């Protein structure tokens, strides 16, 4: 007799709830932000993973700083903030994991994750 895979029996809602609870506590994040055409995408320097930014009050402050300090349109800029991952409804398509900025800390003009990875001589 074949036993069903335990995850296969979970509902989509239960999986979304589990995913959200795994990242409930805010953490410090450092990575590249790219903002273009009313969409912001954050790439974590440590893991290389990417998430869209959820539109929250401090995400708006982060975007304003990005627009003031970016070297050119749609260029990556290193940012620092406290935040968490949360599964939220997307503007198009199904709910997905988004980065929620809880406390914007700073931007680092002239730096990106790639520049941090290059050893200095």
Buried (B, 14 or more C-beta within 10 A) or exposed (E): EEEEEEEEEEEEEEEBEEBBEEBEEBEEBBBBBBBEEEEBBBBBBEEEEEBBBBBBEBBBBBBEBBEEBBEEEEBBBBBBBBBBBBBBEEEEEEBEBBBBBBEBBEBBEEBBBEEEEEEEE
